[in-house]
Amino acid sequence: MLRPHQVKAIADVRSAYASGRRAPILCAPTGAGKTFTAAEIIRSAVAKGNRVWFLAHLREILEDTSSRLKRADISHGFIMSGKPRNLYEQVQVVSVQTAMRRSFAVKPGLIIVDECHLAVASTYRKVIEAAGNPPILGLTGTPCRLDGKGLGEMFDCIIPTCSTADLISDGMLSPIKYFAPSKPDLSEVKTRGGDYALEQLEELVDRNVITGNAVQHYRKMCSGKPAVAFCVSIKHAEHVADSFKRAGYRAVAVSGKSTNEERKFALEGLRAGQLDVVCNAQLWVAGVDVPGIECIILLRPTKSLTFYLQAIGRGLRLADGKQHCTVLDHAGCVFEHGMPDVQREWSLEGRKKKKKSDTPAVKQCPMCFGVHEPAPVCPMCGHIYTTIQRNGPQQVDGELVEFTMREAAALERGQVKEKKKEQASARTLAELETIARDRGYKPGWARRVMAAREAKRAAASGTLR
């Protein structure tokens, strides 16, 4: 059954085409059910006699789409290497790489393009042109390009649906616990093609101290829970996997160069509980549906908002027994892009030049390294911040971590004294309940404090007699 936001999305898509649009983008985050919504659009198009292509670039996306179409009882064929051809089917699941090498006598009446922020590439353009330039529907959670240019040259409107925060609030996605235990110094790393130069990143992050830190925090916070680590390169992914293995965890490395069998083994192994950590390079950012993933480990700094949001999205789906998704950000991505569930405004015009004032507003706890939107109390550990304002998160490295922790401990001692003084000055139950509410204490704390005071007074009174 379609959810209300999916019903509205389909209605908005129809309205867009009715108003003369030929290439709208349906924008919805991970977990909003883009593929399920697309299946209903496909069903409606087929009922009207149209042929439909579902076009994407990753085998994982195409195979996942095929399984979802089967569950929706939508018969389909493949235009994809390694799959049998059945061009008589009205619906085709199409690999853009395969379609580039073929010609087609029968043209589709609609092309649905998944991960459509990639559709400005020449391969997509050539395939769509060879298909007769029919109406297209883009699907993505992040309608933006790495180079900052807009998608207006390919699409003509954006249809918003809901946000990640909406889906978490509605109980459709897992809550996020975000920690940034370390942040590499990227000041000397050059950019290429809109992102950090990979060879420089590899040299910077493929170090035992960073990898060891990642293993240590995984053991501390998510030990044994299904995890995906996003790495810079194949070599980096292999080194990280080896480190997890030496620590006693079941880990593998996969990349775009892995065989289909290796990629399938990693996917099924994580899904079946036979693997603890999959370390991947330039893979698994999209098209991976393993709801049981409970931990995302970011080891690749990136300027790509799309990579950042989709990587974290791999861990946001619901699963039995799963309470939240833990993000261990060792790449400092949150300081570049902000919290993953923050509301964002999208535009076909592209990204404006970033100013210092555009730096995302996040706060990092000095006690647990939790990262969250600005608040007086850390939602992860309950640490109460002082009123001293600092300019952005404190970047710590090596021995500076030890110094920061000593400083934080000193601040905490002062805060404890202030808290005790405030508690002592509260004379009534109502005043204590106000303190409990402000500090986020569990129900019953105020009554227990009052009961302890009464017992203490009674004991003192008995002694005097």
C-alpha positions in Angstrom: 0.0 0.0 0.0 1.3 3.4 -0.9 2.1 5.9 1.9 0.6 9.4 1.8 3.8 11.0 0.7 4.1 8.4 -2.2 0.5 9.1 -3.3 1.2 12.8 -3.3 4.5 12.2 -5.2 2.7 10.3 -8.0 0.0 13.0 -8.2 2.7 15.7 -8.4 4.6 13.8 -11.2 1.3 13.5 -13.2 0.6 17.2 -12.7 4.1 18.1 -13.9 3.7 16.2 -17.1 0.2 17.6 -17.6 1.6 21.1 -17.3 4.0 20.5 -20.1 7.1 19.3 -18.2 9.1 16.5 -20.0 11.8 15.8 -17.5 10.9 16.3 -13.8 13.1 15.0 -10.9 11.3 13.1 -8.1 13.5 14.0 -5.1 13.2 11.7 -2.1 15.8 10.5 0.5 16.8 7.0 1.3 13.8 5.1 2.7 11.1 7.2 1.1 10.4 4.3 -1.3 11.5 5.9 -4.6 11.7 2.5 -6.4 8.3 1.4 -5.0 6.8 4.7 -6.1 8.4 4.3 -9.5 6.9 0.8 -9.8 3.4 2.3 -9.5 4.3 4.9 -12.1 5.5 2.1 -14.4 2.3 0.1 -13.8 0.2 3.1 -14.8 2.3 3.8 -17.9 2.1 0.2 -19.1 -1.7 0.2 -18.6 -1.8 3.1 -21.1 0.2 1.1 -23.6 3.6 2.7 -23.0 7.0 1.0 -23.0 9.1 2.0 -20.0 12.9 1.8 -19.4 14.3 1.8 -15.9 17.9 3.1 -16.5 20.8 3.0 -14.1 24.6 2.4 -13.9 25.1 -0.1 -11.1 24.4 -3.8 -11.2 23.3 -3.6 -7.6 20.7 -1.0 -8.4 19.4 -2.9 -11.4 19.1 -6.2 -9.7 17.4 -4.6 -6.6 15.0 -2.9 -8.9 14.2 -6.2 -10.7 13.4 -7.9 -7.4 11.1 -5.0 -6.4 9.3 -5.2 -9.8 8.8 -8.9 -9.3 7.3 -8.3 -5.9 5.0 -5.8 -7.5 4.0 -8.4 -10.2 5.4 -6.2 -13.0 6.8 -8.4 -15.8 10.1 -7.1 -17.3 13.1 -7.9 -19.4 16.8 -6.8 -19.2 19.1 -4.8 -21.3 22.1 -5.8 -19.3 25.2 -8.0 -19.7 24.8 -11.4 -18.2 21.0 -11.3 -18.4 18.8 -12.9 -21.0 17.2 -10.5 -23.5 13.5 -10.3 -23.9 12.8 -7.1 -25.8 9.1 -7.9 -26.2 8.5 -7.0 -22.6 7.0 -3.5 -22.2 9.2 -2.8 -19.2 13.0 -3.1 -19.4 15.6 -2.8 -16.7 18.5 -1.2 -18.5 22.2 -0.8 -17.8 23.4 2.4 -19.3 26.8 0.8 -20.2 25.0 -2.0 -22.1 22.6 0.3 -23.8 25.5 2.4 -25.1 26.6 -0.5 -27.2 23.3 -1.4 -28.8 20.7 0.0 -31.1 16.9 -0.4 -30.6 14.2 -0.6 -33.2 11.4 -0.2 -30.6 11.7 3.0 -28.5 10.4 3.5 -25.0 7.6 6.0 -24.2 9.2 6.8 -20.8 12.6 6.5 -19.3 13.0 6.5 -15.5 16.6 7.4 -14.6 17.8 6.3 -11.2 20.5 8.3 -9.5 19.7 11.0 -12.0 22.3 13.4 -10.7 24.6 11.4 -12.9 22.4 11.7 -16.0 24.3 14.8 -17.4 27.1 12.4 -18.3 27.6 11.8 -22.0 26.7 8.1 -21.7 23.2 8.9 -20.4 22.7 11.6 -23.0 23.6 9.3 -25.9 21.4 6.5 -24.6 18.4 8.8 -24.1 19.0 10.4 -27.6 19.2 6.9 -29.2 15.9 6.0 -27.5 14.2 8.9 -29.3 14.3 11.5 -26.5 11.1 10.4 -24.8 9.8 12.0 -21.6 12.1 11.1 -18.6 11.6 11.0 -14.9 14.7 11.4 -12.7 14.9 9.7 -9.3 17.4 10.9 -6.6 17.7 12.0 -3.0 20.4 14.5 -3.9 19.7 16.5 -7.1 23.2 18.1 -7.2 26.4 17.6 -9.1 29.9 17.2 -7.7 31.2 20.0 -9.9 28.5 22.3 -8.5 26.7 22.8 -11.8 23.0 22.6 -12.0 20.8 19.8 -13.5 18.7 22.3 -15.5 20.4 21.4 -18.8 18.8 17.9 -18.5 15.7 18.3 -16.2 13.0 21.0 -16.0 11.7 20.8 -12.4 12.2 19.2 -9.0 9.3 17.6 -7.2 10.1 17.4 -3.5 8.6 14.7 -1.3 9.9 14.5 2.3 13.1 14.8 4.3 15.2 12.3 6.1 14.2 14.0 9.4 10.5 13.5 8.4 11.0 9.8 7.8 12.9 9.4 11.1 10.1 11.2 12.9 7.5 9.1 11.3 9.3 5.9 12.3 10.2 4.9 8.8 14.0 5.3 9.2 16.4 4.6 12.0 17.4 7.4 14.3 21.1 8.5 13.9 23.8 8.6 16.5 26.7 10.5 15.0 30.3 10.5 16.3 33.4 12.2 14.9 36.3 10.7 16.8 38.9 12.3 14.6 39.3 14.7 11.7 42.2 14.6 9.2 43.9 17.9 8.2 42.9 18.4 4.6 44.6 21.8 4.2 47.3 20.5 1.9 45.0 18.2 -0.2 44.2 19.5 -3.7 40.8 19.2 -5.4 40.3 17.6 -8.7 37.0 17.4 -10.6 35.2 19.0 -7.6 36.5 16.5 -5.0 39.7 15.8 -3.1 42.5 14.2 -5.1 42.3 10.5 -4.4 46.0 9.8 -4.4 46.6 12.5 -1.8 43.7 11.3 0.3 45.0 7.8 0.2 48.4 8.9 1.4 46.8 11.0 4.2 44.2 8.5 5.6 45.8 5.1 4.9 47.7 5.1 8.1 47.8 2.7 11.0 46.8 5.4 13.5 43.6 6.3 11.7 42.7 2.7 10.9 43.5 1.6 14.4 41.3 4.4 15.7 38.4 3.2 13.5 38.7 -0.4 14.7 39.0 0.8 18.3 35.8 2.9 18.1 33.9 0.2 16.3 34.8 -2.2 19.1 33.8 0.3 21.7 30.5 1.4 20.2 29.3 -1.2 17.6 31.3 -4.4 18.2 29.9 -7.3 16.1 27.1 -5.2 14.5 26.9 -5.2 10.7 29.0 -2.3 9.4 30.1 -0.7 6.1 33.3 1.3 5.9 33.7 3.7 3.1 37.4 3.9 2.0 39.4 6.0 -0.4 40.9 3.3 -2.7 41.1 -0.4 -3.3 44.4 -0.6 -1.4 43.0 1.4 1.5 39.9 -0.8 1.7 42.1 -3.9 1.8 44.3 -2.4 4.5 41.3 -1.5 6.6 39.8 -5.0 6.1 43.0 -6.6 7.2 43.1 -4.4 10.4 39.5 -5.5 11.3 40.5 -9.2 10.7 43.5 -8.9 13.0 41.2 -7.5 15.6 39.1 -10.7 15.4 36.3 -9.4 13.1 35.0 -11.0 9.9 35.8 -8.4 7.3 36.2 -8.2 3.5 37.2 -5.5 1.0 35.2 -4.9 -2.2 35.4 -2.4 -5.0 34.2 -1.6 -8.5 36.9 -4.0 -9.7 35.6 -6.9 -7.6 34.0 -9.8 -9.5 30.2 -10.2 -9.4 30.7 -13.2 -7.1 32.9 -11.2 -4.7 30.4 -8.4 -4.5 27.5 -10.8 -4.1 29.4 -12.6 -1.3 30.0 -9.3 0.6 26.3 -8.3 0.2 24.8 -11.6 1.2 27.4 -12.2 4.0 26.5 -8.9 5.6 22.8 -9.6 5.2 23.1 -13.1 6.6 25.3 -12.2 9.6 28.3 -14.0 8.2 30.4 -10.8 8.0 30.9 -8.0 10.5 32.4 -5.3 8.3 32.5 -4.7 4.6 35.2 -2.2 3.5 34.5 -0.8 0.1 36.0 1.6 -2.3 33.9 3.6 -4.8 31.1 1.1 -4.4 27.9 0.6 -2.3 27.0 4.3 -2.2 23.7 3.4 -3.9 21.7 0.3 -4.7 22.6 -1.6 -1.5 19.5 -2.6 0.5 20.7 -4.3 3.7 18.4 -3.1 6.4 20.4 -4.8 9.1 23.4 -2.4 8.7 23.8 -0.7 12.0 27.1 1.2 11.6 28.6 3.4 8.9 32.3 4.1 9.1 33.4 7.1 7.1 37.1 6.9 6.2 37.0 8.9 3.0 36.8 12.7 3.2 34.7 14.1 0.4 33.3 17.3 -1.0 30.5 15.4 -2.5 27.2 15.9 -0.6 25.7 13.1 -2.6 28.4 10.6 -1.6 28.0 11.7 2.1 24.2 11.4 2.3 24.0 8.2 0.3 26.8 6.5 2.2 25.0 7.2 5.5 21.7 6.2 3.9 23.0 2.6 3.6 22.5 2.3 7.4 19.1 4.1 7.9 16.7 1.4 7.0 14.7 -0.3 9.7 15.3 -3.9 10.9 14.1 -6.1 13.7 16.0 -5.3 16.9 17.8 -2.3 15.4 17.4 0.8 17.6 19.5 3.3 15.6 22.3 3.7 13.1 25.7 4.7 14.5 27.9 6.8 12.2 31.6 6.9 13.0 33.0 9.8 11.0 36.8 9.6 10.9 36.9 11.7 7.8 35.3 14.9 9.2 32.5 14.8 6.6 30.0 16.3 9.0 32.0 19.5 9.4 31.9 19.9 5.6 28.2 19.0 5.0 26.3 19.3 8.3 24.1 16.7 9.9 22.7 14.1 7.5 19.1 14.7 8.5 19.1 18.5 8.2 16.5 20.0 5.8 18.1 21.1 2.5 16.8 23.3 -0.3 17.5 22.0 -3.8 17.7 23.9 -7.1 18.3 23.1 -10.7 20.5 26.2 -10.9 23.4 24.5 -9.2 25.5 25.3 -6.1 26.4 28.9 -5.3 30.0 29.6 -4.3 30.4 28.6 -0.6 31.1 31.3 1.9 32.5 30.9 5.4 29.1 31.8 6.8 27.7 28.7 5.0 29.6 26.3 7.2 27.1 23.8 8.7 26.0 24.5 12.3 27.1 21.5 14.3 28.3 21.0 17.8 30.8 18.4 18.9 30.8 17.0 22.5 34.3 17.0 24.1 33.4 14.0 26.2 32.0 11.4 23.8 32.9 13.1 20.4 29.2 13.0 19.5 28.1 15.5 16.8 24.7 17.0 16.7 22.8 20.2 15.9 23.6 23.0 18.4 22.0 22.3 21.8 22.9 23.0 25.4 23.2 19.3 26.2 24.8 16.4 24.2 22.0 14.0 23.3 24.4 11.1 23.3 26.0 11.3 26.7 24.1 14.1 28.5 27.2 16.4 28.8 26.1 20.0 29.6 28.0 22.6 27.6 29.5 25.7 29.2 28.3 29.1 28.0 31.8 29.7 26.5 31.2 29.9 22.7 33.9 28.5 20.4 34.2 29.1 16.7 33.2 25.8 15.2 34.3 22.3 16.3 37.7 21.8 17.9 40.0 19.8 15.6 42.1 17.5 17.6 44.9 15.2 16.6 47.5 13.1 18.4 48.4 14.5 21.8 45.9 17.3 21.4 43.1 14.8 22.0 44.6 14.1 25.5 44.8 17.8 26.2 41.2 18.4 25.1 40.0 15.6 27.4 41.8 17.1 30.4 40.3 20.5 29.6 36.9 19.0 29.3 37.3 17.1 32.6 38.2 20.3 34.3 35.1 22.0 32.9 33.0 19.1 33.9 34.1 19.3 37.5 33.1 23.0 37.6 29.7 22.1 36.0 29.1 19.4 38.6 29.7 21.9 41.4 27.2 24.3 39.8 24.7 21.5 39.3 25.0 20.4 43.0 24.6 24.0 44.1 21.4 24.4 42.0 20.0 21.2 43.3 20.6 22.2 46.9 18.8 25.5 46.4 15.7 23.7 45.2 13.4 23.4 48.2 10.2 22.1 46.7 9.2 19.1 44.6 8.1 21.4 41.8 11.5 23.1 41.7 13.3 19.7 41.6 11.0 18.5 38.8 11.9 21.7 36.8 15.6 20.8 37.2 14.9 17.2 36.1 13.1 18.4 33.0 15.8 20.8 32.0 18.5 18.2 32.5 16.6 15.4 30.8 16.6 13.2 33.9 14.5 10.1 34.1 11.0 10.3 35.6 11.0 9.9 39.4 14.4 11.6 40.0 12.8 14.6 41.8 10.7 12.3 44.1 13.8 10.2 45.0 15.7 13.3 45.9 12.9 14.5 48.2 12.6 11.1 49.7 16.3 11.0 50.4 16.1 14.4 52.1 13.2 13.3 54.3 15.1 10.1 55.3 18.1 12.2 56.1 16.1 14.7 58.2 14.4 11.8 60.0 17.7 10.1 60.8 19.1 13.4 62.1 16.0 14.0 64.2 16.2 10.5 65.7 19.9 11.0 66.6 19.1 14.3 68.4 16.5 12.5 70.5 
